[in-house]
Amino acid sequence: MTYRFLSCLLLLFSSCLVQAQPYDLVIKNGRIIDGTGNPWTYADVAVQNGRIVRIGSVGSSEAKRAIDATGLVVSPGFIDVHAHVEGSLEAQPGAPNFIHDGVTTVITGNCGGSASNLQTYFDSLRMQGASINVGSLIGHNSVRMKVMKMAFREPTAKEQAAMEALVEQAMKDGAVGISTGLIYTPGTYARTPEVVNLAKVASKYGGVYASHIRNEGQNVKKAVEEAIQISREAHIPVEISHFKVASKPLWGKSTETVELVAAARREGLDVTVDQYPYTASSTSLESILPTWSLADGDSAVLVRFHDPATRAKIRTEMLETLSKNLRKNFEYAVVASYKPDTTFNGMSISAINQKLGRKNNPETEADLILELMEKAGLKRIQMIYHTMSETDVENILRYPNTMVASDAGVAKFGSGMPHPRAYGTNARVLGRYVRERHIIPLEEAIRRMTSLPAQRFHLADRGLLRSGYAADIVIFDEKTVSDQATYEKPHAYTTGISYVLVNGTPVVEHGKHTGQRPGQLLLGPGYGK
């Protein structure tokens, strides 16, 4: 009895000592939007050792430091579920375009492209450090390239087994799932059963299937149905990437594509989508070409380009696609980055054609596209494509299971003419679509940026302002938060975000980047198995 009494006293004394220790930081007087979608409420948030330890009334004297959030919103850090930071994060570990837009976590390895060896990639990030948290998918295109290179055929049984082994190892190394880019080579050469079998491996380790679907234009409904079929057959949650309708004849049909997703969920399939809030996409110039023309490696591609009959066939198919999309020329395609001649950056294919004094017709523009690729050595030429309608952007944003994502990497400030989504995706939702257009309420927008993404990718201690959760926190002014980046002037950071904390460390203070690198690797449920 005496021993138990003394033990209780010791525990009580220890507890008092812990409580007597000052918190590292307290955020005072803010309006808390906790990420659940519930209405905001006034409360203070106390942080210690990188974690939220208390939400309620906290005195300033109880913490080593206090941040006054009077008149500001305090929310969980934004989670960008669709990023491409391989290479760019190593070059700029501060990730300023993400951080200034309130992003504290990114999921990379999307569209089928990832580091082929995730353990090596993760080790590199650990050594260097970063201002943001990072989770990664394993990319199907990267896996297929490693096993089959650019082969335009089905895999042999041996090749399929080799790809499945690579996916399994990646899941054990910490991948959060598998991604596909079925519009890109070599992923576009894969048939559905190949993807299903790889997705089954990811499913076994609790992963997600994230898909840049096979078509986002004329055959978008069929492509959405394929993603749903993969969910059904592989028993895996599916995230359809940058959900859109990118074909002028189909503008307004987003109600039908959204309904396909809603119907899948009613069936019991765990299907969700993400979206960037813009009417233009951004991808490579090669996406305009028929995929068969890009098979079997660069030397084979150049042979096709230089053979008059094959070149004519490529051009004909490009023009047929242009016509199907009710376009008279390639004015909709704008160069974001062209290293052989940077004066082309920000110009449309039609404008470049005219600048060069060529005939003003789509046939000549199609030839120009092939020439640009040749002069770039068939290296990736980043483009911006104005192919979507505002009506569809808003329809998709209204759907409750739509997340917000940038589809961007770490932007080098002042370099090229990138898509403005690299700088202002989240602020654009908060400013344009919440405050100005009233498409969704503020609390709902925050849920789409925080707890919904965390739930989708099994980030168990992220996405909510809750005791015990990681202290990834954004403090912003809902009346002024705004994206500043435009297509004409894309290099501009978001305004209206005062503070960003990553794992309890301020990375933005008074709107300025502190240079701190407190980001962590967020590993999938299969890690170490």
Sequence and secondary structure as in RCSB ss.txt:
>XXXX:A:sequence
MTYRFLSCLLLLFSSCLVQAQPYDLVIKNGRIIDGTGNPWTYADVAVQNGRIVRIGSVGSSEAKRAIDATGLVVS
PGFIDVHAHVEGSLEAQPGAPNFIHDGVTTVITGNCGGSASNLQTYFDSLRMQGASINVGSLIGHNSVRMKVMKM
AFREPTAKEQAAMEALVEQAMKDGAVGISTGLIYTPGTYARTPEVVNLAKVASKYGGVYASHIRNEGQNVKKAVE
EAIQISREAHIPVEISHFKVASKPLWGKSTETVELVAAARREGLDVTVDQYPYTASSTSLESILPTWSLADGDSA
VLVRFHDPATRAKIRTEMLETLSKNLRKNFEYAVVASYKPDTTFNGMSISAINQKLGRKNNPETEADLILELMEK
AGLKRIQMIYHTMSETDVENILRYPNTMVASDAGVAKFGSGMPHPRAYGTNARVLGRYVRERHIIPLEEAIRRMT
SLPAQRFHLADRGLLRSGYAADIVIFDEKTVSDQATYEKPHAYTTGISYVLVNGTPVVEHGKHTGQRPGQLLLGP
GYGK
>XXXX:A:secstr
 HHHHHHHHHHHHHHHHHHHS BSEEEEEEEE  SSS   EEEEEEEETTEEEEEE   GGGBS EEE TT EEE
E EEESSB  TTHHHH TT HHHHTTTEEEEEE  TT   S HHHHHHHHHHH  SSEEEE EEHHHHHHHHHTT
  S   HHHHHHHHHHHHHHHHHT  EEEEETTSTTGGG  HHHHHHHHHHHHHTT EEEEE S SSTTHHHHHH
HHHHHHHHHT  EEETT     GGGTTTHHHHHHHHHHHHHHT  EEEEE SSSEEEEEGGGGS GGGGTT HHH
HHHHHHSHHHHHHHHHHHHHHHHHTT SSSTTEEEEE TT GGGTT BHHHHHHHTT  SSHHHHHHHHHHHHHH
TTT   EEEEE   HHHHHHHHHSTTEEE   B    TTSS   THHHHHHHHIIIIIIIIS SS HHHHHHHHT
HHHHHHTT TT SS  TTSB  EEEE TTT B    SSS     BSEEEEEETTEEEEETTEE       B   T
TTT 
